[in-house]
Amino acid sequence: MEYMWLPIKRYFDFSGRSRRKEYWMFVLFQIIVLAVLFVIGGVFGAFNEPADDFATVWVVLIGLVYLVLFFIPSISVQVRRFHDQDKSGWMILLGFIPYIGGLIVLVFMCLDGTPGPNRYGEDPKGVDTSVFE
């Protein structure tokens, strides 16, 4: 549960490194929140035909507030994941390549970080492998 909140605690922190666990737990948190939002919208008739205008407006408003609040932490945790792999945070722009960009970023988010310290900081796992070399 701590890893779900860590990107929110590091809201505007684009420096340093983040573990895969931190990134994927934050993604899971976002999926849970969006699923709950959709269920609430469905219960109140926001997606029915004809839609209940009051419920639709509230679901859209809550969804927009959610997007505004969690946009920066989503970007910052993704940048720190790239830093963990000793790559520039600007690689997040790969996601704008049509069709394959999102897939490329997904693959990078699944890859393990570089062991030991790199130019972006210490290993977030806390394991220094230079001792074994």
trRosetta pair geometry for C-beta under 8 A, 3 or more apart (Angstrom, degrees):
i j d omega theta_ij theta_ji phi_ij phi_ji
1 4 5.6 -47 -161 23 43 116
1 5 7.1 24 151 -6 69 105
2 5 6.3 -71 -159 43 36 100
2 6 6.4 53 148 -47 70 100
3 6 5.4 -31 -141 5 39 123
3 19 7.8 -69 -132 69 125 113
3 21 5.4 -78 -137 135 161 92
3 22 4.8 -133 -158 -106 99 55
3 25 3.8 76 108 58 112 157
3 26 7.1 -106 144 -40 78 75
4 25 4.8 -107 -70 148 66 102
4 26 6.0 148 -140 -89 48 49
4 28 7.0 -82 -102 76 105 96
4 29 4.1 127 -155 -65 108 132
5 8 5.2 -60 -163 42 59 114
5 9 6.0 61 141 -25 83 102
5 29 7.9 148 -58 -103 50 162
6 9 5.5 -53 -146 35 35 112
6 10 6.3 9 161 4 69 108
6 18 7.8 150 120 -134 126 109
6 22 5.3 -70 75 -140 139 111
6 25 8.0 63 26 81 108 124
6 26 7.4 -95 59 -65 83 111
7 10 5.9 -66 -139 56 33 94
7 11 7.8 87 153 -89 58 39
7 18 7.5 34 -84 -127 91 151
7 22 6.6 133 -47 166 92 100
7 23 7.9 86 -62 -102 131 45
7 26 4.6 36 8 -105 139 147
7 73 4.4 108 144 -180 101 107
7 74 7.5 68 158 -75 146 34
7 76 6.7 151 -159 81 93 100
7 77 4.1 -33 -114 -63 128 129
8 11 6.2 12 -171 -77 41 83
8 70 8.0 -47 -93 -112 95 80
8 73 5.4 -16 -88 -108 51 158
10 13 3.9 -67 -176 39 93 130
10 16 7.9 -93 -156 60 145 136
10 73 7.5 113 80 -130 67 90
10 76 6.6 -157 120 128 93 134
10 77 7.6 112 81 -78 115 80
10 80 7.8 27 123 -41 145 156
11 72 6.1 40 177 109 80 120
11 73 5.6 -61 -129 -76 57 93
11 76 7.0 110 161 25 27 158
12 72 6.4 -24 -89 164 67 132
12 76 6.7 -161 -139 -82 19 150
13 16 6.4 -6 158 28 113 120
13 76 5.9 97 69 180 54 136
13 80 7.5 30 114 -65 90 130
14 75 7.9 -24 -102 121 105 91
14 76 5.1 -107 -85 -130 67 88
14 79 5.0 -10 -152 97 86 152
14 80 7.2 -150 -156 -54 39 82
14 89 6.2 57 179 -140 104 171
15 80 7.8 38 106 -97 14 92
15 83 7.5 123 -162 -107 36 168
15 120 7.1 -168 -169 -164 66 87
15 121 7.3 108 155 -39 84 128
16 80 5.8 -4 90 -129 75 112
16 83 6.6 110 103 106 27 152
16 120 6.4 126 -144 156 12 94
16 121 4.8 0 -130 3 60 161
16 124 7.8 88 163 -74 98 108
17 80 5.6 140 -149 -178 21 87
17 81 8.0 87 -163 -98 64 22
17 83 4.9 -135 -94 106 69 102
17 84 4.1 110 -160 -85 103 76
17 113 6.4 86 -173 -145 128 154
17 118 7.6 98 -70 45 139 107
17 120 5.5 115 -59 109 93 115
17 121 5.2 -151 -6 65 99 111
17 122 7.5 -136 30 76 125 45
17 123 7.2 -53 82 -133 155 28
17 124 4.9 -142 102 -32 102 109
18 22 4.6 -109 -175 77 101 137
18 23 5.9 113 124 -50 121 89
18 77 5.5 -60 60 -155 177 72
18 80 3.7 75 -6 115 105 121
18 81 5.3 -51 70 -65 103 63
18 83 7.6 80 12 57 73 102
18 84 5.9 -98 56 -41 47 128
18 124 6.3 55 -134 -49 19 168
19 22 4.8 106 57 2 79 98
19 23 7.2 -145 98 -1 47 86
19 84 6.9 146 -90 -121 30 156
19 113 7.1 -97 -117 -5 52 132
19 124 4.7 -135 -48 100 88 131
19 125 6.3 108 -100 -65 120 78
20 23 5.7 -60 -152 39 36 110
20 24 5.9 18 160 -8 74 112
20 81 7.2 80 -93 -132 53 108
20 84 7.9 -154 -45 106 64 159
20 109 7.3 121 -129 167 84 63
20 110 7.3 57 -134 -142 128 30
20 112 6.8 -64 -30 -108 132 52
20 113 7.4 -155 -33 -21 87 92
21 24 6.3 -61 -137 45 25 99
21 25 5.9 24 164 -18 64 112
22 25 6.2 -59 -141 39 22 107
22 26 6.4 22 158 -18 60 110
22 77 6.5 -144 129 -151 102 115
22 80 8.0 -38 95 99 137 129
22 124 7.5 -62 -8 152 134 155
23 26 5.9 -65 -156 36 26 109
23 27 6.5 25 150 -18 65 106
23 77 5.5 157 -107 153 73 111
23 78 7.1 95 -132 -89 116 52
23 81 5.0 39 -73 -77 145 131
23 109 5.9 -149 142 -162 150 102
24 27 5.3 -46 -144 35 39 115
24 28 6.3 45 152 -21 65 101
24 109 7.7 132 -67 156 84 108
25 28 5.5 -48 -148 35 35 115
25 29 6.5 42 149 -23 63 101
26 29 5.4 -46 -149 32 35 117
26 30 6.6 36 151 -18 64 102
26 73 7.3 -140 -162 141 138 110
26 74 7.5 176 142 -105 125 62
26 77 5.5 -6 52 140 166 176
27 30 5.7 -53 -151 35 33 111
27 31 6.5 35 150 -20 65 104
28 31 5.6 -53 -148 35 33 112
28 32 6.4 34 154 -20 65 104
29 32 5.8 -55 -150 35 30 111
29 33 6.4 28 154 -17 65 106
30 33 5.8 -54 -145 37 32 110
30 34 6.2 27 158 -14 66 108
30 70 6.5 148 -107 163 108 153
30 74 7.3 55 -77 -93 151 114
31 34 5.9 -58 -145 41 29 107
31 35 6.1 31 155 -21 65 108
32 35 5.7 -55 -146 36 29 112
32 36 6.4 28 156 -17 64 105
33 36 5.9 -55 -150 37 30 110
33 37 6.4 33 151 -21 64 107
33 66 6.6 170 141 -147 127 135
34 37 5.4 -51 -146 36 34 116
34 38 6.4 34 155 -18 66 103
34 66 7.6 150 -84 141 74 155
35 38 5.8 -54 -149 37 31 109
35 39 6.3 32 153 -19 65 105
36 39 5.7 -53 -146 36 32 112
36 40 6.3 32 155 -18 65 105
37 40 5.9 -55 -148 37 29 110
37 41 6.3 30 152 -18 63 108
37 59 6.8 123 173 -152 90 86
37 62 6.3 -170 -136 112 113 120
37 63 6.1 119 170 -83 147 84
37 66 6.9 -68 -75 -28 154 162
38 41 5.5 -53 -146 39 32 114
38 42 6.2 34 154 -20 65 105
38 47 8.0 26 -162 -34 79 141
39 42 5.7 -54 -148 37 30 111
39 43 6.3 33 153 -22 65 104
40 43 5.7 -51 -146 33 31 112
40 44 6.4 11 160 -1 64 110
40 59 7.1 171 98 -103 93 98
41 44 6.3 -69 -146 48 27 97
41 46 3.8 -65 -170 45 89 136
41 47 6.0 75 133 -24 105 99
41 55 6.6 130 -148 160 62 103
41 56 7.8 68 -154 -104 105 46
41 59 3.8 63 -104 -114 113 145
42 45 7.7 47 -175 -69 29 22
42 46 6.9 -72 -64 44 29 87
42 47 5.5 -25 -99 30 69 121
44 52 6.6 -113 145 68 77 142
44 55 3.9 178 127 -128 109 130
44 58 7.5 -35 110 67 157 128
44 59 7.4 180 67 -51 123 112
45 48 4.5 -35 -158 7 80 127
45 51 6.8 151 146 -155 81 54
45 52 3.9 69 102 -2 117 124
45 55 5.1 121 69 38 75 161
46 51 6.1 21 -173 -159 36 107
46 52 6.4 -71 -82 57 42 90
46 55 4.1 -129 -70 128 80 102
46 56 4.5 142 -148 -84 83 55
46 58 7.5 -116 -88 62 128 83
46 59 4.3 40 -135 -2 168 147
47 51 6.7 -16 -117 -111 9 104
48 51 5.7 145 66 -103 64 49
48 52 6.6 47 46 -13 114 84
51 55 7.3 -132 175 70 85 100
51 56 4.9 55 153 -57 128 133
52 55 4.1 50 89 20 113 112
52 56 6.4 167 82 -17 56 87
53 56 5.6 -57 -142 38 30 113
53 57 6.2 31 160 -21 66 105
54 57 6.1 -56 -150 33 26 109
54 58 6.6 19 155 -13 62 109
55 58 5.8 -60 -148 40 31 108
55 59 6.1 29 157 -18 68 108
56 59 5.9 -56 -144 38 28 108
56 60 6.2 24 158 -14 64 110
57 60 6.0 -59 -147 41 27 108
57 61 6.0 28 155 -20 64 111
58 61 5.6 -54 -141 39 30 113
58 62 6.2 28 160 -16 66 106
59 62 6.0 -54 -143 40 28 107
59 63 6.1 31 154 -20 62 110
60 63 5.6 -56 -146 39 29 114
60 64 6.3 30 156 -19 65 105
61 64 5.9 -53 -147 35 29 109
61 65 6.5 29 154 -17 63 104
62 65 5.7 -52 -148 37 33 112
62 66 6.3 38 151 -22 64 105
63 66 5.5 -53 -149 35 31 115
63 67 6.4 31 153 -19 65 104
64 67 5.6 -51 -147 35 34 112
64 68 6.3 33 155 -18 65 105
65 68 5.8 -55 -148 37 31 110
65 69 6.2 25 157 -15 66 111
66 69 6.0 -62 -146 40 27 107
66 70 6.0 -10 169 11 66 117
67 70 6.6 -75 -134 52 21 88
67 71 5.9 43 166 -55 64 102
68 71 6.2 -34 -140 -1 22 117
70 73 5.6 -59 -151 48 58 108
70 74 5.7 65 151 -31 80 106
71 74 5.9 -62 -154 33 25 113
71 75 6.6 18 155 -14 63 107
72 75 5.9 -57 -147 38 32 107
72 76 6.1 26 158 -18 68 110
73 76 5.7 -57 -138 41 33 109
73 77 6.1 29 165 -17 68 106
74 77 6.4 -56 -145 36 24 103
74 78 6.5 21 155 -15 59 111
75 78 5.8 -64 -152 39 30 110
75 79 6.3 31 152 -21 67 106
75 92 6.7 73 -153 -173 81 161
76 79 5.6 -50 -146 34 34 112
76 80 6.4 32 155 -16 65 105
77 80 5.7 -52 -147 39 34 111
77 81 6.5 43 149 -26 63 100
78 81 5.5 -46 -150 29 35 115
78 82 6.9 35 150 -16 63 99
78 92 5.4 96 121 -111 120 117
78 105 7.5 5 -162 -173 125 119
78 109 7.1 -48 -131 -94 84 113
79 82 5.8 -53 -156 35 35 110
79 83 6.5 38 145 -20 65 104
79 89 3.5 26 -153 -143 99 117
79 92 5.9 -48 -80 -41 74 134
80 83 5.1 -48 -147 36 39 117
80 84 6.5 51 150 -29 65 96
80 89 7.7 13 -50 -102 34 112
81 84 5.5 -44 -153 24 35 117
81 85 7.1 21 151 -7 61 103
81 108 7.3 117 128 132 111 92
81 109 5.6 19 151 -121 156 71
81 113 7.8 -128 -160 -77 55 104
82 85 5.9 -64 -157 42 37 103
82 87 4.5 -86 -178 82 88 101
82 88 6.6 -27 142 90 128 29
82 89 5.3 148 71 -103 130 46
82 91 5.0 167 -136 53 144 117
82 92 6.6 -112 -24 -50 146 80
82 108 6.7 15 -98 155 79 133
83 86 7.4 36 -174 -84 39 23
83 87 7.2 -114 -79 60 25 57
83 89 6.2 -6 -50 -65 93 90
83 118 7.7 172 168 83 69 122
83 120 3.8 -175 -174 179 107 169
83 121 7.3 37 151 22 124 100
84 113 3.3 -73 157 -108 98 129
84 114 7.1 179 158 22 53 71
84 118 7.9 124 -157 33 27 135
84 120 7.4 -95 -64 79 32 138
84 124 6.6 -47 -112 8 116 119
85 108 6.6 -115 15 -167 165 93
85 111 6.0 55 -102 98 135 118
85 112 7.9 128 -97 104 90 36
85 113 5.3 -114 -69 -123 54 60
85 114 6.1 114 -146 -24 33 85
86 113 7.8 118 -16 -167 74 77
86 114 4.7 30 -20 -15 115 143
86 118 4.3 -118 -88 -169 101 152
86 119 6.5 90 -139 26 88 92
86 120 6.9 -163 -107 5 51 109
87 91 5.2 -6 146 -9 122 150
87 108 7.4 -66 43 -155 159 131
88 91 5.6 127 76 -23 75 90
89 92 6.1 -5 169 -12 64 111
90 93 5.8 -15 173 3 69 114
91 94 5.5 -2 178 -13 68 115
91 105 7.8 157 137 -106 88 84
91 108 7.0 -159 133 -157 133 173
92 95 6.2 -24 172 4 57 114
92 105 7.1 60 -138 -122 48 127
93 96 5.6 -32 -175 15 65 115
94 97 5.8 -29 -173 1 56 114
94 101 5.1 179 150 -153 62 86
94 104 5.0 -94 153 94 131 128
94 105 5.4 163 86 -62 107 91
94 108 7.8 95 60 -1 149 143
95 101 4.8 117 -153 143 18 109
95 102 5.5 56 -143 -87 79 59
95 104 7.8 -146 -78 66 49 93
95 105 4.7 2 -75 -28 91 151
96 101 5.7 -119 56 -179 24 169
97 100 5.8 -39 115 71 116 78
97 101 3.1 149 52 -67 79 108
97 104 7.1 28 51 20 132 134
98 101 6.7 49 -3 -1 12 112
99 103 7.9 -21 140 4 54 118
100 103 5.2 -63 -158 44 54 116
100 104 5.9 58 146 -28 82 102
101 104 5.7 -54 -149 32 31 111
101 105 6.5 26 155 -14 65 105
102 105 5.8 -55 -148 39 33 109
102 106 6.2 39 151 -24 66 106
103 106 5.5 -51 -147 34 31 117
103 107 6.6 35 153 -21 63 101
104 107 5.8 -53 -154 32 31 111
104 108 6.6 28 150 -15 64 105
105 108 5.6 -55 -150 39 35 111
105 109 6.3 36 152 -21 68 105
106 109 5.7 -55 -147 35 31 111
106 110 6.6 26 154 -17 63 107
107 110 5.8 -62 -154 36 32 110
107 111 6.7 38 150 -32 65 102
108 111 5.7 -46 -148 20 37 115
113 118 8.0 -131 171 -2 100 135
113 123 7.1 156 107 -138 126 81
113 124 7.2 69 43 29 164 100
113 125 7.7 177 58 -13 122 110
114 118 4.9 78 73 -58 137 133
114 123 7.7 -119 95 -99 65 96
115 123 6.2 10 -163 -107 42 143
115 125 7.9 -48 -126 50 70 131
115 127 6.7 -50 -153 96 96 101
115 129 4.2 21 144 6 131 137
116 123 5.4 -63 -113 -42 6 126
116 127 7.7 -75 -68 105 54 64
116 128 5.4 66 -114 -145 83 59
116 129 5.0 -101 -45 38 103 82
116 130 5.2 87 -118 -29 146 94
117 121 6.8 -104 -144 138 86 29
117 122 5.0 -42 -98 -110 93 49
117 123 6.2 -100 -66 -25 44 77
117 128 7.5 -1 -17 -117 84 93
118 121 7.3 5 60 48 68 40
118 123 7.9 88 -6 -72 83 71
122 126 7.7 34 146 -100 116 49
123 126 6.4 -147 96 -36 93 14
123 127 6.0 -75 111 54 145 58
123 128 6.8 176 24 -81 131 54
128 131 5.6 82 106 -15 97 103
129 132 5.5 -49 -170 34 66 112
129 133 7.1 76 137 -36 76 95
130 133 5.5 -43 -155 14 48 119
